[in-house]
Amino acid sequence: MIVGFPPVVAPGAEVLILGSMPGQASLDAVQYYAHPRNAFWPIICQLFNATQGIRYDERLALLQANRIALWDVMQRCVREGSLDSSIEQSSVIANDFVDFFAANSSIRYLFFNGAQAEASFKRHVVPRLSEHSLVFEMQRLPSTSPAHASMSFEQKLAQWQRVRDVIAR
C-alpha cells in the first residue's frame, strides 16, 4: 500500500490540479512530480515565467502565488512500480474532498493531470460531491508523465495553457 502527499494549497486558491498518485521517484523524494523527465514543473515554470530549475519550495510558492492548489485524487492504493495502469483499482481510497472543498471554498476549477486522475475522481469522488451540491468546472489535460510520450512538450504546454487562462479571467 502506498500513501500520497498532503495538498499544497494557500488561502484564495481558485484552481486545483489533481494527479492520480505520486510515482516512485516522487515518493522517494517526498515531492510532487519529482521524476526528472516529468514535464509538470517545466510546464508550470514556463506558464508563469519562472526560471527552470528553481528549488522545490520555490515551485510550490509559484503555484500558491498564482492561486493554484495541488493534490492527488488517491490517498492510498496498491501499485507495483509507477505506472497508473498498475494501480489495483479495488485498493483505491480517495482523499477527503468534501472536507477539503469546505476548507477551500474559493476553488472553482479542477484540472486533471491525465486520464487516470480524471477517471478516479469521477468514480470515487464525484458521487460524494454531488451529495453536498459541490459542482466545479473540470477539464482533463494531457499527462505530464514521461510515460505519456505520444505528445511533445510543446503540445502538452499548449493544452496546459488553459490553467493560466482561467486564472487570468
C-alpha positions in Angstrom: 0.0 0.0 0.0 1.4 3.4 -1.0 0.3 6.7 0.5 0.2 10.1 -1.2 1.0 13.5 0.0 -1.0 16.3 1.7 -2.4 19.0 -0.5 -0.4 22.1 -1.4 -2.9 25.0 -1.0 -2.9 28.6 0.0 -5.9 30.7 1.0 -7.7 32.1 -2.0 -6.8 29.2 -4.4 -9.1 29.1 -7.4 -7.6 26.2 -9.3 -6.9 22.6 -8.1 -4.6 20.5 -10.2 -5.1 16.8 -9.5 -2.8 13.9 -10.3 -3.7 10.3 -9.5 -0.9 9.1 -7.1 2.8 10.1 -6.9 5.2 7.9 -8.8 8.1 6.1 -7.1 10.6 8.9 -7.8 8.2 11.4 -6.2 7.5 9.1 -3.2 11.3 8.7 -2.7 11.9 12.4 -2.9 8.7 13.3 -1.0 8.0 15.9 -3.7 5.2 16.2 -6.2 6.4 15.4 -9.8 10.0 14.6 -8.9 10.8 12.4 -11.8 13.4 14.3 -13.8 11.6 13.7 -17.1 8.1 14.6 -15.9 7.0 17.8 -17.7 4.9 19.2 -14.9 7.4 21.6 -13.4 8.9 22.8 -16.7 5.3 23.5 -17.9 4.3 25.4 -14.8 7.5 27.4 -14.8 7.0 28.3 -18.5 3.3 29.2 -18.0 4.2 31.6 -15.1 7.5 33.0 -16.4 9.7 31.4 -13.7 13.2 30.2 -14.1 13.5 26.5 -14.9 15.3 24.5 -12.2 14.1 26.6 -9.2 14.1 24.8 -5.9 11.0 22.7 -4.9 9.9 25.1 -2.2 10.0 27.9 -4.9 8.0 25.8 -7.2 5.3 25.3 -4.6 5.3 29.1 -3.8 4.9 29.8 -7.5 1.7 27.7 -7.6 0.4 29.3 -4.5 1.2 32.8 -5.7 -0.9 32.0 -8.8 -3.8 30.7 -6.7 -3.2 27.1 -7.7 -3.6 24.2 -5.3 -2.0 20.8 -6.0 -3.1 17.3 -4.8 -3.8 13.8 -5.9 -7.2 12.0 -6.2 -5.9 9.0 -4.3 -4.9 9.0 -0.7 -3.7 5.4 -0.9 -3.6 2.4 -3.2 -1.7 -0.7 -4.1 0.6 -0.3 -7.2 3.7 -2.0 -8.4 6.1 0.5 -9.9 5.0 4.0 -11.0 2.5 3.5 -13.9 -1.1 4.4 -13.3 -2.1 1.3 -15.3 -0.6 -0.8 -12.5 -2.9 0.6 -9.8 -5.1 -2.1 -8.3 -8.5 -0.3 -8.7 -10.1 -2.2 -5.9 -7.4 -0.9 -3.5 -8.1 2.8 -4.2 -9.0 5.1 -1.3 -9.7 8.6 -2.3 -8.7 11.7 -0.4 -11.4 13.5 1.5 -12.5 16.2 -1.0 -15.7 17.1 0.9 -13.7 18.5 3.8 -11.0 19.8 1.5 -13.5 21.9 -0.5 -15.3 23.0 2.6 -12.0 24.4 3.9 -11.0 25.8 0.4 -14.3 27.2 -0.9 -12.6 29.6 -3.3 -11.6 26.7 -5.6 -13.8 26.7 -8.8 -11.7 24.9 -11.4 -10.3 21.4 -11.4 -7.7 20.3 -13.9 -6.7 16.6 -14.1 -3.1 15.7 -14.9 -4.1 12.8 -17.2 -6.9 10.3 -17.8 -6.4 8.2 -14.7 -6.7 11.2 -12.4 -10.0 12.2 -14.1 -11.4 8.6 -14.1 -10.6 8.1 -10.4 -12.1 11.4 -9.4 -15.3 10.7 -11.3 -15.5 7.2 -9.9 -14.5 7.8 -6.3 -15.2 11.4 -5.6 -18.0 12.9 -7.8 -20.8 10.8 -6.2 -19.9 12.2 -2.7 -19.6 15.8 -4.0 -23.0 15.7 -5.6 -24.5 14.7 -2.2 -23.1 18.1 -1.0 -24.1 20.1 -4.0 -20.5 20.8 -4.9 -20.0 21.5 -8.6 -16.8 22.5 -10.4 -15.6 23.3 -13.9 -13.5 20.2 -14.7 -11.0 19.6 -17.5 -8.6 16.8 -18.3 -5.2 17.8 -19.5 -2.6 15.6 -21.1 -0.5 13.7 -18.5 2.9 15.3 -17.9 4.3 11.8 -17.1 7.3 10.7 -19.2 5.2 7.5 -19.9 2.8 9.7 -21.9 5.3 10.2 -24.8 2.7 10.4 -27.6 2.7 14.2 -27.2 5.6 16.6 -27.4 6.4 19.0 -24.7 5.2 21.8 -26.9 1.8 20.1 -27.5 1.4 19.5 -23.8 2.3 23.1 -22.9 -0.3 24.4 -25.4 -3.0 22.4 -23.7 -1.8 23.3 -20.2 -2.2 26.9 -21.2 -5.8 26.5 -20.1 -4.7 26.7 -16.4 -3.2 30.1 -16.9 -6.2 31.2 -19.0 -8.7 30.5 -16.2 -6.6 32.4 -13.6 -6.5 35.4 -15.9 -10.3 35.6 -16.1 
